[in-house]
Amino acid sequence: MPDPDTWTSPFPMRIPGIRTYALASELLGKRVPENIRTEFWKQLSLGQALSLIAQIITDIEVHSGTSDAPASEVDMRWAKQVANRNLRTHLEIASTFGVTLFAPQMLLLAAKEAMLHSPEGPPTDDARGVDLLVICLLGIADDNDEGPKDTGGATWGGMDVSLASELIANLHFNRTLWVGRQLVWFERTWFRSWPKRTKAATTVGGEPHELFKEATGIELVDFAAAAFNLYAQAAGHGYVRYPDEFFATLGLPAEAVKHFLDATSCSVSEMRRLIRDDSPAPKPSRFGFDAFRRFPLVRLESGELLMLSPNFVMQRALSETTFWDVRQYLRKVDAKREVAFHQCTKDILEYEAGAALRRIFFKKKLQVLDEGQLQKRLAAGRKSMPRMCDFAIRSGRTWLLVEVTDRAMPRPVVFASASATALDDELDKVLTARKAEQLISTIRLLEEEKTRLRRSQSDERFTYIPLVLTGETGLPWTLPVQHRTRERLASLGHPEEFCSAVALITLKELIMLENAAALGHDTIEILRSWRLDNPSLPLDQHIHLQTIPLNSPVWERNRVSAVVRSFANRMGPSGLQKN
């Protein structure tokens, strides 16, 4: 069996100054193929392997920010735990040159391998085995760095379709959501009335949190409080393993704790089955972590529950995932109510986008026109109503147009296994088909209005910034997406100005713009410079390049404290502080 103490080859850097994954072929001078990794995993008990992986993931998720500095600090902290001096030295040098040693994707892939190959056994409450874990991580990174598969010359977005698919999946996987934003989203989504008083809102038969209680028999705030307590324990103390007695100390109703554990945890044997189901032959997806997202808590042989990822726990209990708990219940009892519930949840993203836009432009006293107002203004008296976007804002000679879609990426796109045809289909549904037509129709109507009014300044030229806003699970904006968007829109005969200006943004990025506006920055100018100077970058990266803080606005940060207090109140006088 290979002896890790003898793997001491010099470290050749690939791209100095750019954070890339550390590879076994570079740090160790040779690859660590899966068959050798299997032998290494057999030397680590499953409890210890998962405990080490969970501790590193937790360190990354609760302490890393948006810059490279915190990530490198986590890397160095864990590199110092490596016992082998030569290996430790190579890791420290690599981290100094900006190479990522512990990447969440590699750690989750390592967790899948450990689940399949490590023998049952308890954790040891120390860093024993971290050397073997690091070597396996380096080997997994080499496998992940093999490049795109042979697609017979098929391209998409100006590059090999496999590479384009990988870039999209990678950007989607690495999207992060500040836990405070998740808490505020949870409160605004579940504990207010439906945003639109439509027929669907009547048919569904209750407000959001009332429907969760109908579906589960427990209060949603208790379900979420249990999840947040685990996150708080991880952030405050680094805890990743919990005995059953811990949950009895939370002060929550026993039935709420039981439902939380039933919904978020499974046994080792069940997790192994789910991982095998998620990993079809011949080559499983490197982005397929559905099993871990569905059950972020795993019951070890010792009886403890291990939390692999604090973020996965929060997403399971406080994100759109919880909608499915209600939808599955309604589907069984009343299909009409299930359809109505789905429509009501779709309205939430549009409502939140409109609210953010109004906050952004309130100080400038600019009106945010919604679709209904646009119809009255631009299409009054028409026999048939033309298509229009959801929101429009005029600032001087610039119109910002926003269309909203809550479409989530399908599994083949998430897993980087989509064909060129499938990627085109997804792009059409999100942007280049109906959504583009609505934006172009709105532009045409605004131009007609300008001509019709015949004012003295009617010869002025408007600039349009057309955007489609998605949720966090939607198609991300990146180089191949931008390239293919221009190709497809141009092939349909749309104007070049539109083809080059249109883009995708997320609600998270809109909230970042809101913070930028609160700091005194010109939001329209940020968007204009983005579309001119960095058209293929996601908006948050462009904002970062402008040295504008990627923070949440003050009002959102203030609401976080209120949500946490509501959790503490549910857990009794000692609340979160007792554990």
N, C-alpha and C positions, 0 to 999 in steps of 0.2 A: 504493500500500500504506500502511496506517496507520503513522504515526510515533509510537512510544511516548513520545518526548520531548515531544510536544505534549499528552499525556493528563494534565492537571494539575488536575482539578477538585477542589474541597474535599471533605473526607471527612465524611459524615454518619453518626454512630453510630446503631445500631439499638437494642441493649439493653445499656447501660453496665453493666459489672461481671460480665457473663456471657460466657463464651468461646464465640464463634460464629465461623463461617468468614468470612474476608475475601472480599468480592465485588468484581468489576470494576465493577459498576454503582454501587458506593458509593465505592470508592477512586479510580476513573478517571472516573466520571461517565457511563460507557457500558459496555454489555456487549461481550464479545469472543466472538462466535459461532464455531462450529466451523470454518467456511470461512476465517475470518481466522486462527484458530489454526493451521490447516493451513499457511498461508503462513509463519507464524512458525517452525513446526517445520522447514520446508524450509531455513531459515537456520542451523539447528543440526545439526551432524553427529550421527548416532545415538550414536556412542561418547561424545561430550561430553554430550549430553542425558541419557543413561542414567547416566553417571558423576556428574553433578550431582544427579540424583534419588536415586541410591543413597547418595551422601554425606549428603544431608539425612535420608533415612530412617534411615540408620545412626546419625546424630547423635541423632535422636529415640529410637530403640529402645535404644541402649546408655547414654544419659545421662538420659533423662526418667524421673521417678518418678511417684508417684501424685498429687502436687499440681500446681497450675498454674505454680508458679515455675520449675521446670526447663524446662517446655514453652515458657514465654515467653523464657527464656534462649536456647534453641535458635532461636526465631524472631528474636530481636534479633541473634544472631550471624550469621545468614544474611542478614538485612535489611541489615546493614552491608556485605555483598558487592555490593549493587546499585549500579551505576555512576550511573544517573540520579538526580540529587539530589532532584527533586520526588517521584519514585516512592519513593525510600528514605525520605523524610520522612513520606509518607503511611503507609508500612508501620510505621515506628517509632511513630507516633501511634496507629495501630490496635492495635498490640501492647500499648501502655501502657494502653489501655482494655479489655484482656482479649480481643481478637479473635485467633483462631488464624490465623496466616499460612500455616503449613506443616503441613497435616493429612495423616496417612498415606494416608487414602482418596483424597484429591485427588492426592497424589504418585503413587500407583499408577495412577490413571486417566490422569495425564499420561504415565506410562511406556507405557501402552497406545497413546496417541495418537502418541507419539514413535516407537514401534516401527512404526507404520503409515505415518508421513509423513516422518520425518527421513531424509535420505540417508545411505548408508554413509559412514563416516569415523571417524578415531581421536579419542580424547579429547585434551585439550590440557594437562592437569595444572594448570589454574587455574580461576578462576570465570567465565571468558569465557562469555557467553550466559545468565548467571543472570537478567538483566533480562527477556529473552524468556521464560524458563521461568516467572518470577513472573507475568508478564502472562497466560500460558496457564493457570497455576494459578488465577488470579482468574477467568478466563473459565469454566473448568471448574466452579468453585464456584458461579457464577451458574446454570449448567445444573443443578447438583445441588440448587439452592435453589428450583427451579420449583414445588415443592409436589406434592401427590398427583395422580395422573392421575384422569380422570373415571371413576368406577366405577358410574355410574347410581344413586347414592344408597345403595349398599351400605355397611353399617357393621359394625364388629367391635370389641368391647371398648369401646363407648361413643364411637367416633370413626370417621371414614371408613376403610374397610378398607385403602385404599392407604397412608394415614398410619400405621395400626397396623402394617402389614407393614414399612414403612420403619423404624419405631421398633425393632421386634424385630430386623431385619437389622442396624441400626446398632449396637445394644447387643452383638449377637453378634460383629460385626466388631471392635469396639473392646475386647473382652475381652483382657486382657493376662495373660501368665503369666511370673512371674519366672523367669529362666533357671535359677536355682538349684533351684527347684521342679521344673523340667523334668529336670534332671540327677538329682535324687533319685527322681523318678517312674521314670526310665529304669532306674536301678539296682534299685529295688524290684520293678519289673515283670518285667524280663528276666533278672535274675541270682539269682532265688530260685525255688524249686519252685512249681508251680501251687498257688494258695491252697486249693483243695478237692480232696481225693483222691477224685474221682468216676470214674464209668465213662468220661466224656469225657477225663479226664486220663490214663487208661490207653490209650484208643483213639488219642489224638493222637500217641503214640509218641516222646515226648521232652519235656525241659524247654524253656522259652521260648528261651533263647539257643542251645540245641542245634538247634532247628528253624530258626532264622535261618541258621545255618551250613549245614544241610542244603539249604535253599532257595537260598542264594547262593554257597556255597563259601568264604565268608570269615567271620572272627570279627566279631561284632556290635560289640565294643568298638573294633575298628579303624575300622569304618564311622562310629561315633559320634565317635571321636577326631578324624577328619578334619573333621567338621562343627564340633566345638567349637573346633578350632584356628582355623578361619575366624572364628568368633565372637570368639575371644580377640584375633585380629589386628585385627578391627574395633573392639573395645572399647578395646584398648590403644593402637592407632596410627591408627585411622580408615581402614584399608585397605579398599578395595572392589573392586580389580582385582588379578588374580593371573596371572602367566605360568605356563606349564606347569612350568617349572623349580622353582617354589615347591613343588609337590606332591612333587617328588623329594627335598626336604629334610626331609620330615616324619618319616622313619625308619620309616614303615609299609610293610608288604608291598606290592609293586607291584600285585598282583592286587586288594588291598583298595582302593587308590587308584583303580584303573581302575573297579572296581564303583561306588565312591562317585561318580565323575564321570559314569559312564553313567546312574546313577539320579537325579542332581540337576542335570544340565546339558543344554542343547540349543543348537543354532545359532540365529542370528537368523532365518533363513528358517523354521525349524521353529516358533519362538516366534510369528512372525507368523501362521502357519497356525493355531496353537492359539488365539491371541487372536481371530481371525476366527470360529473354531468356537465360542468362548465368548461371542460377541457377536452373537446372532441379531437380525435385523431384526424390527420397525422400530426398536425402542429397546432397546439392550443394558442389562443390569443394571449398576447403579452399585456392586454388591458382588461382581461376578463376576471373581475373581482366581485361579481354579483353575490356570491355566497357570503363573502365577508361583509358586504354592505347590508345584506338582508339580516345576517346574524353576527353582529360585531362582538358579541360575547360568546366565548367557547368554554364549556364546562370541562375542566381538566380531570385527570384520573384522581387527583387529590381532593376533588369536590369543589375546588375554587372556581370562580368564574374569571376568565382572563379577558381583558378588554384590549383587542388588537389595535384599535384606532379610536381615540376620543372623537375625532371628526365624524367617523362612521356612526358612532352612537348618537351624536347630535343630529346628523342627517336622517337617521332612521326615525327619530322621535319628533323632530322639529322642522322638517322640510316637507316638500311636496309628496314625499314617500307616504306620509300619513294619510294623504287623500285616498290612497289605494285601500287602506283599512276600511274606510267608509264605503268606497265604491264596491268592494267585494261584498259587503253586507247588503247594500241596497240592491245589487244585482240579483241576490237570492230572494229578496222580499218583494221588490217592485222595480221592474226594469225601467218604467217611466221616470221614477224618482232618480234612478242611477244616471240616466241620460241628463236629467235636469241638474243633478249635482255636478256632473262633468262640465256642463255649460257654465254654471255659476263659478266654478273654479277657474275656468278660462278667462272670465271677466276680471279676475283679480289682478292679473299682470297689467292689463290695459289701464285699470284704475290706478294702480301704483305708478305706472309710467306718467299718466296725466298729472297725478299729484306732485311728482318730482319736478316735472316741467313747470308747473305753476309756481312751485317754491323757487326754482332757479330764476325765473323771469319776473318775479313779483317786485323786486326792488327796482327793476328797470321799467316797471309799469307797462310791460308788454303783454298783450292778450294772448292766451293759449287757446286757439280755436279747436274744439273737438269736432268729430265727424258730423254731428247734428248741426252745429253752428256753421260748418263749411257748406253743408247742403242748403241751408237757408240763405247763405250769402251768395253761393255760386250757382245754385241750380233751382232757384225758386221759379215756379211756373212751368218747369219742364214736365213733359208727359212721362218720361222714364228717368229714373234717378241715375246719373253717372257714378262710376266708382270713385271713391275718394279715400284718402288716408285717414288715420285715426286722429292725428294732431298736426296743426300748422301754426308756426310762430313767425311773424315778420319783425326783423330788426334792421331798420334802414332799408337797404336795397337787397337784403338777404332773406330768403325764406328757408326756415328749417322745417322739414316735413318728416313726420315719424309715423310709421306703420308698425303695429305690434303683432307678434305671433308667439304663442306659448308652445309651439311644436318642439318636442324633445327628439333628439337624434335616435334613430333606430339602432338596434343592437349591432348589425354589421358595420355601421359607421363608428359606433363607440368602440368596437373591438378591432378596428383597422382591417377589416376583412371585406369591405365593400368594393364592388367592381366599379369601373368608370361609369357604367350605366346607372348603377345604384347611387353613386355620388351625384350624378346629374339630376336624378329624380329628387334627391333630398334638396339640392340647391334650388331646383324649380319650386318645390313646395314652400321653401323658406323665403326665397327672394325673387328669383328670375322669372317666375310665371305670374301668378295672380297678384302677388305683392308689388312687383315692379309695375304692373298695369295700373294698380291703384295710385301709386306715386306719380306715374307719368300722366294719368288722367287728371290728377290734382294740379300738376304743373300746367297742363293745357288749359284748364279752367281758370287758373290764376292769370295766365297770359291773356285769355279772352276778356277777363274782367278789366285788366289794365287797358286794353284797347277800347273796350266799351265805355269806360269812364271818360276817356279823352281829356284827361287833365293836362295842364301845361307840362307836367313832367312825365307824360305818358310815353315819351320816347326813351325813358331811362331803361336800362337793362337790369333785370333781376338776376341774382345768383341763387341757385337752389342747392341745398344740402339735404338730399333724400336718404333717410336711414330706416332700416328695419330693426326693431328692438326685439330681442329674444330673451327667454329665461336662461338660467345658468346651465340648463341641460340642452340648450339649442346648439346649432351648428356654429362653431367659432370662426371668427374672421382671421384668416392667415393667408400667406402668399399664394398657395394654389387656389384657394377659394376666391381671392380677389382676381387672379388671372382668369379663372374659368368664368367668373361673373361677367367680366368684360367681353369674353369670347361669346358667351351665350346671348347676352343682350345685344351685342353688335350684329350677331347673325339674325336677330329678329328685327333689325332695322331701327333700333332705338338710337337717339342722338349720342354722339361721343361724349358730350358734356355730362349726360346722365350716366352713361356706362362707367365713366371714370370717377364720378362723385358718389354713387350709391355704395352703401356699406352696411355691415351688421354691427350692432352694439348690444350690450346686455344691460339689464336693469342695474346691476352692480356698477357698471361704468357710468351710467347716468347719475347714480348717487355720487360717484367720484366727481363728476362735473358739477354737481350741486355744491359739494364742498369747495371746489375751485372757485365757483361764483361767490360763495360766502367769504372767501379770502381776497376777493377783489379782482379776480381774473375775468376776462371777457370770454364767456362760454362760446359764443359764435366764432370768435377769432380762434379759439382752441380747435374747434371742429374744422374751420376753414383751413388752418395750417396742417391739420392731420390729413385732410383729403389731398392737399397739394404736396406736402413734404414727405409724408410717411404713409402712403395710401394702402400698403399691404400689411401694415402692423395693426394689431388690435389696439383699440383706443386707449386702454389703460397703459400700454407700453409707450404710446405717444405722450400721454400726460406725464408719465415718469420721466421721459426725456426732456420735458419742459421744466424739470425740477419742481413740479407741483406735487405736494404731498398726496399720496393715495389713501387718504383718510375718509372716514365717514363724517358727515356734518355734525355739528354740536348737538342738534335736537335728537339725532339718532343715538348718540353716545349717552345722552341724558336718559333716554327711554330704557336703555339697557339696565340701569340701576333699578328702575321701577319693575321690570320683568323679573329680575333676580329677587327682589323683595317679595313679589307674589309667590315665587317658589318657596322662599324661606317661610312665609306665613303658612303655607300648606303643610310644612314639615314641623310645625310647632314652635315653641319659644326658642329652642336652641338652634333650630334651622340648620343651615349649612355649617355653622361653626362647631358643632359638637363632634364632627368626625375628623 
